[in-house]
Structure formats: C-alpha cells, structure tokens
C-alpha cells in the first residue's frame, strides 16, 4: 500500500513539474521573450564601482538598443526606468543573434548624483545560441557619481586594501 502511494505521488509530481515547464512565457507566435535586468546606482566615492556606500538610483531612464553589426542599422529600441531599488527590466521579443545590443543610461542621474561615469553602457547577448539556456540576461551595474565625496570613503579604501597599493 505504501509503495503504491509513493508511486502515485511520484507520477503526480512529475505531471506537475512538466506542466510548469509547459507554462513558460512564450507569445502566441512562438517568439521567445528575453528579460534584461540591470541596476543603476550612485557612487559617493567616485570609485566607478559599487561599494557598501553605493545607493540605488530610482527614476533613471535606460535604453536598450540593438544594431546590425554591419551598416549600424538600428533594429530594436526599448526604454525602461529604474524602480526604488535602482533595478530596471526590459522585455525583448525574439532573437538578436546577428546584432550588437547595448543598454545605456539616458539621463544625468538624480540630484547630488549626476556626474556620469566613464562606462555609460554595457553590451548584452540576446540569443539562445551562446550557451545560456535561461531567457533572463543580467547587465553589469551602471551608475553616476556624486558631486562631492562622502566622508566615509577613506574607510572603504582601507577595507578594500586599496591604501596598501602605494607601499
């Protein structure tokens, strides 16, 4: 009796699992949808990388643009805005294997944090033919620097061991 119950439970579990896989988000025309996720932050130390003092920037516009490698013809453009956690999401229909896709910031940051960093954009591969099975793509964080340097930045330099580089 216990064995038959375990067998039935196994079959039901397998059916539930396959139905979850079948419910994957694919539009009616069978075009898969990639989700691009990234973060925009404020660097109060002008390090141009995230530290414990970095803060998320809400309300910053970002643009995802794809271009043909040859001829520079724009094939796809979509904008998004960061939420209160500095996170944005952009859904992209279909493959963009033969294109160069890049996420960039369109605005000048917010308030005190409005100085652009040297790296204002990041490339992203939007194809299933690159060894990544997931349709979610994560972009490296992008950001802006504050006009003034936070007084705690010296302690961050020590914590990271960057003060020992001069020795």
N, C-alpha and C positions, 0 to 999 in steps of 0.2 A: 504494500500500500504506500509506504513512504517513498519507495523508488518510483512508482508511477506518478506520485505527486511532484517529485523533483523533476521528472521528465517533462511533465506538463508545464511546470514553472519555467523550465529551460526553453521550451518551444514558445511560450508566450513572451518571454524576454527577448528572444530572437526576433519575433514578429514586431515587437515594439521598437527595437533598435533599427530594423530595416525601414519601418515607416518614418522614423525620424530622418534617416538619410534621404528618403524619397521626398520629404517635405522641404528640402533645400531650396533657397530662394533663386529660382530661375524663371525669368519672364516667359510669357506665352509663346514668344517666337524663338525660344530656346537659346537666347543670348544670355550668357552668364554675366553677373554683376560683380565687379571688383569693388571693395570698400577700402579707400585710402584714409588712414588715420594718422594724425600728427599733432604736434604740440608747439605752441608759441609761448615764450617766456621772457621775463625781464631779467637781465644780468646787472645787478647793482655794483659789480666789482670791475666791469669792463674786461673780464677774462675771455669772453666769447665762447664759454662753455658753461653748462649748468653746474651749480654748486648748491649747498644747503640753503644759501641765501637767495637763490633764484625764486622768482614768483611767477605764477601763470598770468598771462595777459588775456583778458576777456574782450570780446568785441573786435578783434583784429581780423581783417579780411585777408583771405588767402585765395590764390587762383591755381588750379591745375590746368596746364596747357600741354597738349601733345602736338608734335610737328613731325612731318615726314622727314627722314634723315637727309634725303636729297631734295633740294628745292626749298626747304624751310616752309612748306605749306602747312598752315595750322589746320588740324583735323578735329580737335576737340578742345573745348574750354568750359570749365565749370568753376564757380566760386563758392566759398563757404565762409563762415565766420566762427571764431573760437567761442566756446562757452565759458562759464565762470572758472573752469579748471584749465583754461588755455587749450582745450582739445577741440579739434575740428574733424569732421568726417565728410568725405566726398564719395558718392556712389558713381561708378563709371560702367557704362554698358559696353560689353564686348571686349575683344582682344585688341591690343595696340602694339603687337609684336614688332612691326616694322617702323615704329615711331619712337621718338625721344619724348618722354613725358617728364614734366618738372613741376613741382609745387613751389610757389613763391609768395612772399608777403606783399600785399598791395598798399598797405597803409604805413604810416610813420609811427606805429606803436601808440602808446597811450600816455598822456600827461608827462610825468617826470621821465618815463622810459620811452624815449622817442628816437634815440640815436641808432641808426641801422648798423648791424654787424657786417663784416666783410662778406660772409656767406649768407646771402638773402634767399637762396633757393636750394632745392635738393631734387635729384633725379629719382624716378621710381619706375620699376619694370611692371608693366601691366599686360602680362601674358602668362599663360599656364605652361609655356614651353621653356621655362627657366629653372625647373626643378623644385618649385614651390607648389605644393598641392592646394594650399589654402587660397581663397579668393580675397583675403584681407592682406593689405600691404601697409607696413608701418614706415613712415617717413622720419628721418632724423629730426630732432627738435631744432626749430629756428627761433630767432629772438631778436630783441633790441636791447641796447644798453641804456642805463640811466645817465642823466647829465652829470650827476655828482656821484662820487664813490662812497659807498657805505662804510661806516667806521669799523665794522666787523670784518672787513675784507682781509685785514692783516692776519687775523686769527685763522681764517680759511687758508691763507697762503701757508701758514705753519702746519696746519692739519694735513694739508696735501703734500707737505715736504718740499714745497717749491722754494722755500727760503734757504734750503741747503744746496741749491744748484749753483750759488755764487762761490761756494767754498772751493 
